[in-house]
Structure formats: structure tokens, C-alpha cells
């Protein structure tokens, strides 16, 4: 499904959504962040928690989003009434010693446990700003992550990740482009580990009926295969379930009076998660509805993979 009500055009995606592109070079970079630095037109760089640099997007209609350069993590999305639709856990730290726990963290080049650290390294590194613009009052910022000595110590490939964040009046869109800049092929999987503010007892998700499931409760190392039979999926206790080949739109009722549409292109899978009593201090206040690519994406040199997410509120 293509994104709708957008003031710009996303790249045309042709199956299998792989294309060859030139290496990105916008000619724009904002490497120095003082107490408060401005880019332009609703895109502002300032200091956030822990004095970490963050990008503040503000639309002409008053919606707002915060994007931390550490981890390339969107931590806040507020519509004009000031209500934040995302959630950052109370145990989140902003000291670069661990990923930011909340918002929209990246899982790349690995989702979950595996050969390298949990959920990969993209959420543990500083991204850089390579472009910003404003389209009819809607601010846009593009972040970039490239391989480094740190990333190569665990995943020895040259890559480029571009992450475009677009804020509208009642929606937040992202576009992730992974390009193989190496001279050999590589594979990866990835996800956006999205935390939504919610009342867990009232939250529910529609659109998953009929999907194949990999249920990690009770044994995360040996998921139970199944099929979702419910029209409406709820969070009655511990939930950690992967859904394969999901529709390109899900509906989240956050239990707080909001219905959020979660649309995507090329995020073929989804994950529902709530830790229940494992995080007694905050589990009642959020649910995770994550767009994911669970199966490996294989990229040849100079080839790219693109996925978009579009969150909107009625």
C-alpha cells in the first residue's frame, strides 16, 4: 500500500523492493550541535535528555516529534492537542551506555538475539543529519548511519542506512533505506521496536486474523507455531508474538481513546510485545506494535532495500 495524504513522493517500490542506487550525498550535514542550533523550517537541533543532541520537528499545525541522534530514535510524537502517542520507559537512560528504551528504536542488522548483540547495533550508535527540508509546512529530516570500527567488530560489512522522518498534522512517517556499499553481498533482518503509550487492559490490535504466528510464550527459544484466530488481539498478560506476512495496515486501539493506523510498505511482519510483570513499574502504560522484517534480506553490492512506516491518528 502506498502512503496516502503525503505532500511528497516516496520512491516507487518494485518487487522484490530491491534497487541499485548511487551512494547518497546531499551535501548537507549538521555535525556541530551547540546549546541550541537551528537548521530550517520546523527542524531544530537542540539538547535533549543527558545533553544528547536531538532533532525537534514542529509542523505548521502544531504537531511535534523528537528524534535523538543517538540510536536514530524517535522518542516523542505529539499531535496538536499535546498528547504524546509514543512511550519512553521510566528506566530509560540517556547516557549512551545502553539504547534508549522507548519510542521507535531500530533493530538492525539483527532482530532479537543472535550472533551479535541483542537487536543489533544501530540503536547504540550516533546517527548524523544529512538533510532537512519543509514541504508545505511539514518538516522532514534524514539521518544517516554508516559502518564503523565498532560495527565491523561484530558485522564486517560496509553499509549505509538512511532514515527519513516526516511529520504531518496527524501522522508520522518514516522511510528506512539500507544500501550495501561493500564489494560482497550481505544479509540482515530488522524492525522498528515501536512503543505506543497505552492502557494495557484496554489496548487491542485489529488486522492480524489469519496470520501465521510464532509465539515466544512460554519458551522464547522455541516459539510455538500457530495461526491467529482472533479478530481483535488483546494483551491479557505477557505477550511476545511474531506475526508473519501481515497486512500492510493494522489498527491499534490504545485504550486511551485513540485509534492509530499502522501502515507500511515492505515491513512484511509484525511483533506484539508487552512484558507484563517483568516490568511491573510500567507494563500497564504501553504496548509494542512493531513493524519487522523477520526473514533475511539479501543485498548484493550497490543494492538497496527500502521500507516505510506511516502512523496516523483519526
C-alpha positions as CSV (number, residue, x, y, z in Angstrom):
1,X,0.0,0.0,0.0
2,X,1.4,3.4,-0.9
3,X,1.3,6.1,1.7
4,X,-1.6,8.5,1.3
5,X,-2.1,12.2,2.2
6,X,1.6,12.8,1.8
7,X,3.0,16.1,0.4
8,X,5.9,14.3,-1.2
9,X,6.6,11.3,-3.4
10,X,8.2,8.2,-2.0
11,X,10.4,6.1,-4.3
12,X,8.4,3.6,-6.4
13,X,9.0,0.1,-4.9
14,X,9.1,-2.7,-7.3
15,X,9.2,-6.3,-6.2
16,X,11.3,-7.5,-4.5
17,X,11.8,-3.9,-3.4
18,X,15.5,-4.0,-4.2
19,X,17.1,-1.5,-6.5
20,X,20.5,-0.2,-7.4
21,X,21.2,3.4,-6.3
22,X,24.1,5.8,-6.2
23,X,25.6,6.5,-2.8
24,X,23.7,9.2,-1.0
25,X,25.4,12.6,-0.9
26,X,23.1,15.6,0.0
27,X,26.0,18.0,0.5
28,X,24.3,19.0,3.8
29,X,25.5,18.0,7.3
30,X,24.9,19.3,10.7
31,X,27.8,17.9,12.8
32,X,28.2,20.6,15.3
33,X,25.5,21.0,18.0
34,X,25.7,23.8,20.4
35,X,23.3,24.7,23.2
36,X,20.7,25.3,20.5
37,X,21.3,25.2,16.8
38,X,18.7,25.8,14.1
39,X,18.5,24.0,10.7
40,X,15.4,25.4,9.0
41,X,11.7,25.5,8.7
42,X,10.4,23.4,11.6
43,X,13.6,21.4,12.0
44,X,15.6,22.4,15.1
45,X,18.6,20.7,16.7
46,X,18.9,21.1,20.5
47,X,20.0,19.3,23.6
48,X,17.8,16.6,25.0
49,X,18.0,14.3,28.0
50,X,21.5,13.7,29.2
51,X,22.7,16.6,27.0
52,X,22.3,14.3,23.9
53,X,21.5,16.1,20.7
54,X,18.0,15.7,19.4
55,X,16.1,17.0,16.4
56,X,12.8,18.6,17.1
57,X,10.3,18.6,14.3
58,X,7.4,21.1,14.5
59,X,4.7,21.3,11.9
60,X,2.8,24.4,10.9
61,X,-0.3,23.0,12.6
62,X,1.4,22.4,16.0
63,X,2.2,18.7,15.9
64,X,5.7,17.8,17.2
65,X,8.2,15.0,17.2
66,X,11.6,14.4,18.9
67,X,14.4,12.4,17.2
68,X,17.6,11.6,19.1
69,X,20.7,11.2,17.0
70,X,21.9,8.5,19.4
71,X,20.2,5.4,18.0
72,X,18.3,7.5,15.4
73,X,15.5,7.1,17.9
74,X,12.1,8.9,17.6
75,X,11.1,9.3,21.3
76,X,8.1,11.6,21.0
77,X,5.2,12.2,18.6
78,X,2.6,14.7,19.8
79,X,-0.4,15.8,17.8
80,X,-1.6,19.4,18.2
81,X,-3.5,18.7,21.4
82,X,-0.2,17.9,23.1
83,X,-0.9,14.2,23.7
84,X,2.2,12.1,23.2
85,X,1.3,8.9,21.4
86,X,4.7,7.2,22.0
87,X,6.1,5.9,25.2
88,X,9.5,6.1,26.8
89,X,10.1,3.7,29.7
90,X,10.8,5.2,33.1
91,X,14.0,3.1,33.3
92,X,15.3,4.6,30.0
93,X,18.8,6.2,30.2
94,X,20.3,8.9,28.0
95,X,24.0,8.3,28.6
96,X,25.0,6.2,25.6
97,X,25.7,3.2,27.8
98,X,22.6,1.4,26.6
99,X,19.9,2.0,23.9
100,X,17.1,4.4,24.6
101,X,14.2,2.3,25.9
102,X,11.1,3.6,24.2
103,X,9.8,5.4,21.2
104,X,10.9,3.9,17.8
105,X,14.2,2.1,18.4
106,X,16.0,0.5,15.4
107,X,16.8,-3.2,15.3
108,X,19.5,-3.6,12.7
109,X,21.2,-5.7,11.3
110,X,19.6,-8.3,13.6
111,X,16.2,-8.5,15.3
112,X,16.2,-10.2,18.6
113,X,19.0,-12.4,19.9
114,X,21.5,-13.9,17.5
115,X,25.2,-13.9,16.5
116,X,25.7,-10.3,17.6
117,X,24.3,-8.2,20.4
118,X,20.6,-8.1,21.1
119,X,18.7,-6.3,18.3
120,X,22.0,-5.3,16.6
121,X,24.0,-2.1,16.9
122,X,22.1,0.6,15.1
123,X,20.3,1.7,18.3
124,X,23.7,2.0,20.1
125,X,25.4,4.4,17.7
126,X,25.2,8.1,16.8
127,X,23.4,8.8,13.5
128,X,24.2,12.1,11.6
129,X,21.9,14.6,10.0
130,X,22.4,14.7,6.2
131,X,19.3,16.6,5.0
132,X,16.4,18.6,6.2
133,X,13.5,20.2,4.4
134,X,10.0,21.5,4.8
135,X,7.2,20.5,2.5
136,X,4.1,22.7,2.7
137,X,4.6,23.2,6.5
138,X,5.6,19.6,7.1
139,X,9.1,19.2,8.4
140,X,11.4,16.3,7.2
141,X,14.8,15.2,8.5
142,X,17.0,12.5,7.1
143,X,19.6,10.7,9.3
144,X,22.4,8.5,8.2
145,X,24.4,5.6,9.8
146,X,27.5,4.1,8.2
147,X,29.7,1.2,9.2
148,X,32.4,1.9,11.7
149,X,35.2,0.1,13.6
150,X,32.6,-0.7,16.2
151,X,30.0,-2.1,13.8
152,X,32.7,-4.0,11.9
153,X,33.9,-5.7,15.0
154,X,30.7,-7.7,15.1
155,X,29.3,-7.4,11.5
156,X,32.1,-7.0,9.0
157,X,30.3,-5.2,6.1
158,X,30.2,-1.7,4.7
159,X,26.7,-0.3,4.6
160,X,24.7,2.9,4.6
161,X,21.4,3.3,6.4
162,X,19.3,6.4,5.7
163,X,16.3,7.1,7.9
164,X,13.8,9.8,6.8
165,X,11.3,11.1,9.3
166,X,8.3,13.1,8.1
167,X,5.9,14.9,10.4
168,X,2.3,15.9,9.4
169,X,-0.6,17.3,11.3
170,X,-1.9,13.9,12.4
171,X,0.7,11.4,11.2
172,X,4.3,10.4,11.5
173,X,6.1,8.7,8.6
174,X,9.5,7.0,8.3
175,X,11.4,5.6,5.4
176,X,14.4,3.3,6.0
177,X,16.8,2.6,3.2
178,X,19.6,0.1,3.7
179,X,22.3,0.1,1.0
180,X,25.1,-2.4,0.5
181,X,28.2,-0.3,0.0
182,X,30.5,-3.3,0.3
183,X,32.1,-5.3,-2.5
184,X,30.4,-8.5,-1.3
185,X,26.8,-9.5,-0.5
186,X,25.3,-9.4,3.0
187,X,22.0,-10.3,4.6
188,X,20.2,-8.8,7.6
189,X,16.9,-8.6,9.3
190,X,15.4,-5.6,11.0
191,X,12.5,-4.0,12.9
192,X,11.2,-0.8,14.4
193,X,10.6,-1.7,18.1
194,X,7.7,0.8,18.4
195,X,6.4,1.6,21.9
196,X,2.9,3.1,22.0
197,X,1.5,4.9,25.1
198,X,-1.5,2.8,26.1
199,X,-3.7,1.4,28.8
200,X,-2.7,-2.3,28.5
201,X,-6.0,-3.6,29.8
202,X,-7.9,-1.6,27.1
203,X,-5.5,-1.9,24.2
204,X,-6.1,-4.1,21.2
205,X,-4.9,-4.6,17.7
206,X,-7.1,-5.4,14.6
207,X,-5.9,-6.8,11.3
208,X,-3.9,-9.9,12.3
209,X,-6.6,-12.6,11.9
210,X,-5.3,-15.5,9.7
211,X,-1.6,-14.7,10.1
212,X,0.9,-17.3,11.0
213,X,2.3,-16.8,14.5
214,X,5.5,-17.6,16.3
215,X,4.5,-17.3,20.0
216,X,7.5,-16.9,22.3
217,X,5.4,-17.5,25.4
218,X,6.3,-19.7,27.3
219,X,9.6,-20.5,25.7
220,X,11.4,-17.7,23.8
221,X,14.0,-20.1,22.4
222,X,11.4,-22.4,20.9
223,X,8.5,-20.3,19.6
224,X,5.2,-22.2,19.1
225,X,3.9,-22.0,15.5
226,X,0.3,-21.2,15.1
227,X,-2.4,-19.1,13.4
228,X,-4.1,-16.1,14.8
229,X,-7.9,-16.8,15.0
230,X,-8.9,-13.6,16.8
231,X,-10.4,-10.6,15.1
232,X,-9.1,-8.4,17.9
233,X,-5.9,-9.2,19.7
234,X,-5.5,-8.1,23.3
235,X,-2.8,-8.0,25.9
236,X,-4.1,-10.1,28.9
237,X,-0.7,-10.9,30.3
238,X,2.8,-11.5,29.0
239,X,2.8,-11.1,25.2
240,X,5.7,-11.8,22.8
241,X,4.4,-12.9,19.5
242,X,5.7,-12.6,15.9
243,X,3.2,-12.4,13.1
244,X,4.4,-13.4,9.6
245,X,3.1,-11.9,6.3
246,X,0.8,-9.4,7.9
247,X,-1.5,-7.0,6.0
248,X,0.0,-3.6,5.3
249,X,-2.3,-1.9,7.7
250,X,-3.1,-2.7,11.3
251,X,-5.3,-0.7,13.7
252,X,-4.2,-0.1,17.3
253,X,-6.8,1.0,19.9
254,X,-4.5,2.3,22.7
255,X,-7.2,2.1,25.3
256,X,-6.9,5.8,26.0
257,X,-9.4,6.9,23.4
258,X,-7.2,6.9,20.3
259,X,-7.2,4.7,17.3
260,X,-3.8,4.6,15.5
261,X,-3.4,3.3,12.0
262,X,-0.1,1.5,11.5
263,X,0.5,1.2,7.7
264,X,3.7,0.1,5.9
265,X,5.4,-0.9,2.7
266,X,7.9,-3.8,2.8
267,X,7.8,-4.4,6.5
268,X,6.3,-7.8,5.9
269,X,5.9,-8.9,9.5
270,X,4.8,-7.6,12.9
271,X,5.6,-8.2,16.6
272,X,3.3,-7.6,19.6
273,X,5.1,-7.3,22.9
274,X,4.2,-6.4,26.5
275,X,6.5,-7.6,29.3
276,X,3.7,-7.8,31.9
277,X,5.1,-8.4,35.4
278,X,8.7,-8.5,34.1
279,X,8.4,-4.7,34.1
280,X,5.9,-4.1,36.9
281,X,6.7,-0.4,37.1
282,X,5.4,0.4,33.6
283,X,3.9,-2.5,31.7
284,X,0.4,-1.1,32.2
285,X,1.3,2.1,30.3
286,X,2.4,0.8,26.9
287,X,2.2,-1.9,24.2
288,X,4.7,-2.5,21.4
289,X,3.3,-3.0,17.9
290,X,6.4,-3.4,15.8
291,X,6.8,-3.4,12.0
292,X,9.5,-6.0,11.2
293,X,11.3,-7.9,8.6
294,X,12.0,-11.3,10.3
295,X,13.3,-13.2,7.3
296,X,16.8,-12.3,6.0
297,X,17.1,-9.7,3.3
298,X,19.9,-10.4,0.9
299,X,21.6,-7.4,-0.7
300,X,24.2,-7.6,-3.4
301,X,26.8,-4.8,-3.7
302,X,25.2,-1.4,-4.5
303,X,21.7,-2.8,-3.9
304,X,19.2,-1.2,-1.6
305,X,16.2,-2.3,0.5
306,X,13.5,0.3,1.4
307,X,10.7,0.1,3.9
308,X,8.2,2.8,5.0
309,X,6.0,3.1,8.1
310,X,3.1,5.5,8.4
311,X,1.4,6.1,11.8
312,X,-1.7,8.2,11.7
313,X,-4.4,9.1,14.2
314,X,-8.1,9.6,13.4
